[in-house]
Amino acid sequence: MISPNPIIGTGLHAIGGMSAAACYLPGTKTRQWSWRTFWLVQSLFAWLLVPLVVGWLTVPDFFQILLDAPSKPFWVSFLLGAAYGFGGMSFGKAINHIGYSLTYTISIGISAVLGTIIPMMIFGHLGDFFAKPGGNIVLCGMILSLTGVTICGLAGFNKEKYLKAQGTSGMTFNMKVGLFLTIIAGVLSGIYNLSLEYGQPIADMAAQHGAGHFEGNAKIVVATSGCFIVNFIWFMVEGWRKGTLKEFLPSKDLPAQTIVRNWFWSILAGSLWYFQFFFYGLGHVKMGNFQFASWVLHMSMLIFFSYIVGMLMKEWKNVNRKTYILLIVGLLVLVLSFCITSYGSYVGELRVKS
């Protein structure tokens, strides 16, 4: 029997948030590899190998559970995970255009709202939910979240304008393209949460086999494998078209030592991505009656720690004071929205239990 502990659950979500915020940093350490080559390797470990190994180590009868899983939850989770595969690509490319802070803030802000609303629309009655105690509070929190995303977007446009006016690094900062990719990533990230919701019967089977706190590892691999297939096909074709598949082999200009180091950093990036949801699964189980707040809580942790990463990378060092303050305001609005959404869900849950 699992004993809920929301304090420990929140801590586990924080660890997952730190892992997610740092997962693309190792990619900056690769040398003489194109972005698509790095992405192929990190996706192999993030979405296939690490989930399989961790699932095998933590879930009794892991492979038998996957074989016996009911058809509809399995394939719906797989296909929704495949849809998220395009979101992962968009997210990675968006970082190249607008940096860590804005990509995480806008994308995850959108994901926090959609990842909460979409499952309610499919598995419950959205209108009935907002009519329940706490529903209006949750709605206010979601509206605030969209407001925070908008403010952060404005800060990004201000940054682009300021950098171009200063003639500094503005040429590599493209808010329009980055914002478009980030919105796609945010929407499909919310779809990924739906994939996990559809895969819950698989996690329930793992619990019946004695997986305990690790029951979520059985459903995660179904969603991530769909994500991997999409990325593998896409980047193998791209690698063939662009001639970058040869970067896996040593040459006069690309020594084997560099390739080994690139594999190490890419594997680390993929592992960090996976472990965000490893700790998400642990935190989700530990939240007990607070499980409804897991997605929003996880997303808020992502934004907070990604902003810390952005500051450490000095992404906002050369902007003017007005732009910096605008970003801070947007971030605070987002954090406030997550707190309000979580509180509203908590109030509603208490009334249901009473």
VEXDREN-2710 file (C-alpha; in Angstrom, 1 decimal):
% VEXDREN-2710
k/r/px/py/pz
1/MET/0.0/0.0/0.0
2/ILE/1.4/3.4/-1.1
3/SER/1.3/6.1/1.6
4/PRO/0.7/9.5/0.1
5/ASN/3.0/12.4/1.1
6/PRO/2.4/15.6/-0.9
7/ILE/5.5/17.2/0.6
8/ILE/7.7/14.4/-0.7
9/GLY/5.7/14.4/-3.9
10/THR/6.4/18.1/-4.4
11/GLY/10.1/17.5/-3.9
12/LEU/10.1/14.8/-6.5
13/HIS/8.4/17.1/-9.0
14/ALA/11.1/19.6/-8.2
15/ILE/13.8/17.1/-9.1
16/GLY/12.0/16.3/-12.3
17/GLY/11.8/20.0/-13.1
18/MET/15.5/20.4/-12.6
19/SER/16.2/17.4/-14.8
20/ALA/13.9/18.8/-17.6
21/ALA/15.4/22.3/-17.4
22/ALA/18.9/21.0/-17.8
23/CYS/18.2/18.3/-20.4
24/TYR/19.2/20.3/-23.5
25/LEU/22.4/21.8/-21.9
26/PRO/24.6/18.8/-22.8
27/GLY/23.8/19.4/-26.4
28/THR/25.9/22.7/-26.3
29/LYS/28.9/20.6/-25.5
30/THR/28.9/18.5/-28.7
31/ARG/31.4/19.4/-31.3
32/GLN/31.4/19.0/-35.1
33/TRP/28.0/17.4/-35.0
34/SER/24.9/18.9/-36.6
35/TRP/21.8/19.4/-34.5
36/ARG/20.0/16.6/-36.3
37/THR/22.8/14.1/-35.4
38/PHE/22.7/15.1/-31.7
39/TRP/18.9/14.8/-31.8
40/LEU/19.0/11.3/-33.2
41/VAL/21.2/10.0/-30.4
42/GLN/19.5/11.9/-27.5
43/SER/16.0/10.7/-28.8
44/LEU/17.3/7.1/-28.9
45/PHE/18.1/7.2/-25.2
46/ALA/15.3/9.6/-24.0
47/TRP/12.4/7.9/-25.7
48/LEU/13.4/4.2/-26.1
49/LEU/16.5/2.7/-24.4
50/VAL/16.4/4.4/-21.0
51/PRO/12.6/4.0/-20.6
52/LEU/12.9/0.3/-21.5
53/VAL/15.8/-0.3/-19.1
54/VAL/14.3/1.6/-16.2
55/GLY/10.9/-0.1/-16.8
56/TRP/12.6/-3.5/-16.8
57/LEU/14.5/-2.8/-13.6
58/THR/11.5/-1.3/-11.7
59/VAL/8.4/-3.1/-12.9
60/PRO/7.9/-6.8/-12.2
61/ASP/6.9/-8.7/-15.4
62/PHE/7.5/-5.5/-17.3
63/PHE/7.5/-7.0/-20.8
64/GLN/4.6/-9.3/-20.1
65/ILE/2.5/-6.3/-18.9
66/LEU/3.2/-4.6/-22.2
67/LEU/2.2/-7.7/-24.2
68/ASP/-1.0/-8.1/-22.1
69/ALA/-1.9/-4.4/-22.1
70/PRO/-5.4/-3.7/-23.4
71/SER/-5.3/-2.7/-27.1
72/LYS/-7.1/0.7/-27.0
73/PRO/-5.1/2.3/-24.1
74/PHE/-1.9/1.0/-25.6
75/TRP/-2.3/2.3/-29.2
76/VAL/-4.0/5.6/-28.3
77/SER/-1.1/6.3/-25.8
78/PHE/1.4/5.3/-28.5
79/LEU/-0.2/7.5/-31.2
80/LEU/-0.6/10.5/-29.0
81/GLY/3.1/10.0/-27.9
82/ALA/3.9/10.0/-31.6
83/ALA/2.1/13.3/-32.0
84/TYR/4.2/14.7/-29.2
85/GLY/7.3/13.6/-31.2
86/PHE/6.8/16.7/-33.4
87/GLY/6.5/18.8/-30.3
88/GLY/9.9/17.6/-29.1
89/MET/11.5/18.6/-32.4
90/SER/9.8/22.0/-32.3
91/PHE/11.0/22.6/-28.8
92/GLY/14.6/21.8/-29.6
93/LYS/14.6/24.1/-32.6
94/ALA/12.9/26.9/-30.7
95/ILE/15.7/27.0/-28.2
96/ASN/18.1/27.8/-31.1
97/HIS/15.9/30.8/-32.0
98/ILE/14.8/32.4/-28.7
99/GLY/16.9/30.6/-26.0
100/TYR/16.1/28.5/-23.0
101/SER/14.2/31.0/-20.8
102/LEU/11.5/32.0/-23.3
103/THR/11.2/28.5/-24.9
104/TYR/10.5/26.9/-21.6
105/THR/8.3/29.7/-20.2
106/ILE/6.0/30.0/-23.2
107/SER/5.9/26.3/-24.2
108/ILE/5.4/25.0/-20.7
109/GLY/2.9/27.7/-19.8
110/ILE/0.7/26.6/-22.7
111/SER/1.3/22.9/-21.8
112/ALA/0.2/23.6/-18.2
113/VAL/-3.1/24.9/-19.3
114/LEU/-3.9/22.5/-22.2
115/GLY/-2.5/19.5/-20.3
116/THR/-5.0/20.2/-17.6
117/ILE/-8.0/21.1/-19.7
118/ILE/-7.8/18.5/-22.5
119/PRO/-8.0/15.4/-20.2
120/MET/-10.9/17.0/-18.4
121/MET/-12.7/17.5/-21.7
122/ILE/-12.2/13.9/-22.7
123/PHE/-12.5/12.1/-19.4
124/GLY/-15.0/14.3/-17.7
125/HIS/-17.4/17.2/-18.3
126/LEU/-15.4/20.5/-18.6
127/GLY/-18.4/22.7/-17.9
128/ASP/-19.5/20.7/-14.9
129/PHE/-16.0/20.9/-13.6
130/PHE/-15.8/24.7/-13.6
131/ALA/-19.3/24.7/-12.0
132/LYS/-18.0/22.7/-9.0
133/PRO/-16.4/24.3/-5.9
134/GLY/-13.0/25.6/-6.8
135/GLY/-13.7/25.5/-10.5
136/ASN/-13.9/29.3/-10.9
137/ILE/-10.5/29.6/-9.1
138/VAL/-9.0/27.1/-11.5
139/LEU/-10.4/29.0/-14.4
140/CYS/-8.9/32.2/-13.1
141/GLY/-5.5/30.5/-12.7
142/MET/-5.6/29.3/-16.3
143/ILE/-6.5/32.8/-17.6
144/LEU/-3.6/34.2/-15.6
145/SER/-1.3/31.5/-17.1
146/LEU/-2.2/32.6/-20.7
147/THR/-1.6/36.2/-19.6
148/GLY/1.8/35.3/-18.2
149/VAL/2.7/33.6/-21.5
150/THR/1.6/36.7/-23.4
151/ILE/3.8/39.0/-21.3
152/CYS/6.8/36.7/-21.7
153/GLY/6.2/36.7/-25.4
154/LEU/6.2/40.5/-25.4
155/ALA/9.5/40.5/-23.5
156/GLY/10.9/38.3/-26.3
157/PHE/9.8/40.7/-29.0
158/ASN/11.3/43.5/-27.0
159/LYS/14.6/41.6/-26.7
160/GLU/14.7/41.0/-30.4
161/LYS/14.1/44.7/-31.1
162/TYR/16.6/45.9/-28.6
163/LEU/19.4/43.5/-29.7
164/LYS/18.9/44.5/-33.4
165/ALA/19.0/48.2/-32.4
166/GLN/22.2/47.6/-30.6
167/GLY/23.7/45.6/-33.4
168/THR/24.7/42.8/-31.1
169/SER/23.6/39.2/-31.3
170/GLY/20.1/40.0/-32.5
171/MET/20.7/38.3/-35.9
172/THR/20.6/34.9/-34.2
173/PHE/17.5/35.7/-32.2
174/ASN/14.3/35.3/-34.2
175/MET/11.2/35.7/-32.1
176/LYS/8.6/35.1/-34.8
177/VAL/10.0/31.7/-35.8
178/GLY/10.8/30.8/-32.2
179/LEU/7.4/31.7/-31.0
180/PHE/5.7/29.7/-33.7
181/LEU/7.8/26.6/-32.9
182/THR/7.2/27.1/-29.1
183/ILE/3.5/27.3/-29.5
184/ILE/3.5/24.0/-31.4
185/ALA/5.7/22.5/-28.7
186/GLY/3.4/23.7/-26.0
187/VAL/0.3/22.4/-27.6
188/LEU/1.8/19.0/-28.3
189/SER/3.3/18.8/-24.8
190/GLY/-0.2/19.1/-23.4
191/ILE/-1.1/16.2/-25.8
192/TYR/1.7/14.2/-24.2
193/ASN/0.0/14.4/-20.8
194/LEU/-3.2/13.1/-22.5
195/SER/-1.1/10.2/-23.8
196/LEU/-0.1/9.4/-20.2
197/GLU/-3.7/9.6/-19.1
198/TYR/-4.8/7.1/-21.7
199/GLY/-2.0/4.8/-20.6
200/GLN/-3.2/4.7/-17.0
201/PRO/-4.7/1.2/-17.4
202/ILE/-1.2/-0.1/-18.2
203/ALA/0.1/1.6/-15.0
204/ASP/-2.7/0.0/-13.0
205/MET/-1.6/-3.4/-14.3
206/ALA/1.9/-2.7/-13.2
207/ALA/0.6/-1.8/-9.7
208/GLN/-1.2/-5.1/-9.6
209/HIS/2.1/-6.8/-10.3
210/GLY/3.7/-5.1/-7.4
211/ALA/5.4/-2.1/-9.1
212/GLY/4.4/0.2/-6.2
213/HIS/5.7/3.7/-6.7
214/PHE/7.2/2.8/-10.1
215/GLU/3.9/1.9/-11.7
216/GLY/4.1/4.9/-14.0
217/ASN/7.2/3.5/-15.7
218/ALA/5.1/0.9/-17.5
219/LYS/2.9/3.5/-19.3
220/ILE/5.7/6.1/-20.0
221/VAL/7.6/3.7/-22.3
222/VAL/4.4/3.3/-24.5
223/ALA/4.1/7.1/-25.0
224/THR/7.8/7.7/-25.5
225/SER/8.2/4.9/-28.0
226/GLY/5.7/6.6/-30.3
227/CYS/7.7/9.8/-29.9
228/PHE/10.9/8.0/-30.8
229/ILE/9.5/6.4/-33.9
230/VAL/8.5/9.8/-35.3
231/ASN/11.9/11.4/-34.5
232/PHE/13.9/8.4/-35.7
233/ILE/12.2/8.4/-39.2
234/TRP/12.2/12.1/-39.6
235/PHE/15.9/12.6/-38.7
236/MET/17.2/9.6/-40.5
237/VAL/15.6/11.0/-43.7
238/GLU/16.9/14.4/-42.9
239/GLY/20.3/13.0/-42.1
240/TRP/20.3/11.2/-45.4
241/ARG/19.2/14.3/-47.4
242/LYS/21.7/16.6/-45.7
243/GLY/24.5/14.1/-45.7
244/THR/25.0/14.3/-41.9
245/LEU/24.7/10.6/-41.1
246/LYS/28.4/10.3/-41.9
247/GLU/29.0/12.3/-38.7
248/PHE/28.6/9.0/-36.8
249/LEU/31.8/7.7/-38.4
250/PRO/35.4/9.0/-37.7
251/SER/37.2/10.9/-40.4
252/LYS/40.2/13.2/-40.9
253/ASP/38.2/16.2/-39.7
254/LEU/36.2/14.3/-37.1
255/PRO/38.3/12.2/-34.8
256/ALA/36.9/9.2/-32.9
257/GLN/37.6/10.9/-29.6
258/THR/35.3/13.7/-30.5
259/ILE/32.5/11.3/-31.6
260/VAL/32.8/9.4/-28.2
261/ARG/32.5/12.7/-26.3
262/ASN/29.5/13.7/-28.4
263/TRP/27.8/10.4/-27.7
264/PHE/28.4/10.9/-24.0
265/TRP/26.8/14.4/-24.0
266/SER/23.9/13.2/-26.2
267/ILE/23.2/10.2/-23.9
268/LEU/23.3/12.5/-20.9
269/ALA/20.8/14.9/-22.6
270/GLY/18.4/12.0/-23.4
271/SER/18.7/10.5/-19.9
272/LEU/17.9/13.9/-18.3
273/TRP/14.8/14.2/-20.5
274/TYR/13.5/10.8/-19.5
275/PHE/14.2/11.3/-15.8
276/GLN/12.0/14.3/-15.6
277/PHE/9.0/11.9/-16.2
278/PHE/10.6/9.2/-14.0
279/PHE/10.4/11.6/-11.1
280/TYR/7.1/12.9/-12.4
281/GLY/5.7/9.4/-12.0
282/LEU/7.1/9.1/-8.5
283/GLY/5.8/12.5/-7.5
284/HIS/2.4/11.8/-9.0
285/VAL/1.9/8.7/-6.9
286/LYS/3.1/10.4/-3.8
287/MET/0.7/13.3/-4.2
288/GLY/-2.2/11.1/-3.1
289/ASN/-5.4/13.2/-3.3
290/PHE/-3.3/16.0/-4.8
291/GLN/-2.6/14.0/-8.0
292/PHE/-4.9/16.4/-9.9
293/ALA/-2.3/19.1/-9.4
294/SER/0.7/17.1/-10.6
295/TRP/0.9/18.3/-14.2
296/VAL/0.5/22.0/-13.3
297/LEU/3.0/21.6/-10.4
298/HIS/5.5/19.8/-12.7
299/MET/5.2/22.5/-15.3
300/SER/5.7/25.3/-12.8
301/MET/8.9/23.6/-11.7
302/LEU/10.1/23.4/-15.3
303/ILE/9.6/27.1/-15.8
304/PHE/11.3/28.1/-12.6
305/PHE/14.4/26.0/-13.1
306/SER/14.6/26.8/-16.9
307/TYR/14.7/30.5/-16.0
308/ILE/17.5/29.8/-13.5
309/VAL/19.4/28.0/-16.4
310/GLY/18.7/30.9/-18.7
311/MET/20.2/33.4/-16.1
312/LEU/23.2/31.2/-15.7
313/MET/23.7/31.2/-19.5
314/LYS/23.4/35.0/-19.4
315/GLU/20.7/35.0/-22.0
316/TRP/19.2/38.2/-20.7
317/LYS/22.5/40.0/-19.7
318/ASN/22.5/42.4/-22.7
319/VAL/18.9/43.5/-22.7
320/ASN/17.6/46.8/-21.3
321/ARG/16.0/47.1/-17.9
322/LYS/12.5/47.5/-19.3
323/THR/12.6/44.1/-21.1
324/TYR/14.1/42.4/-18.1
325/ILE/11.4/43.7/-15.8
326/LEU/8.7/42.7/-18.3
327/LEU/10.1/39.1/-18.3
328/ILE/10.2/39.0/-14.5
329/VAL/6.6/40.2/-14.4
330/GLY/5.5/37.5/-16.9
331/LEU/7.3/34.8/-14.9
332/LEU/5.7/36.0/-11.6
333/VAL/2.3/36.0/-13.2
334/LEU/2.9/32.4/-14.5
335/VAL/4.0/31.2/-11.0
336/LEU/1.0/32.9/-9.5
337/SER/-1.3/31.3/-12.0
338/PHE/0.1/27.8/-11.1
339/CYS/-0.4/28.5/-7.4
340/ILE/-4.0/29.6/-8.0
341/THR/-4.8/26.6/-10.3
342/SER/-3.4/24.2/-7.7
343/TYR/-5.3/25.9/-4.9
344/GLY/-8.6/25.8/-6.8
345/SER/-8.1/22.1/-7.6
346/TYR/-7.3/21.5/-3.9
347/VAL/-10.5/23.2/-2.8
348/GLY/-12.5/21.2/-5.2
349/GLU/-11.0/18.0/-4.1
350/LEU/-11.6/18.7/-0.5
351/ARG/-15.3/19.4/-1.2
352/VAL/-15.6/16.2/-3.2
353/LYS/-14.1/14.2/-0.3
354/SER/-16.4/15.8/2.2
END
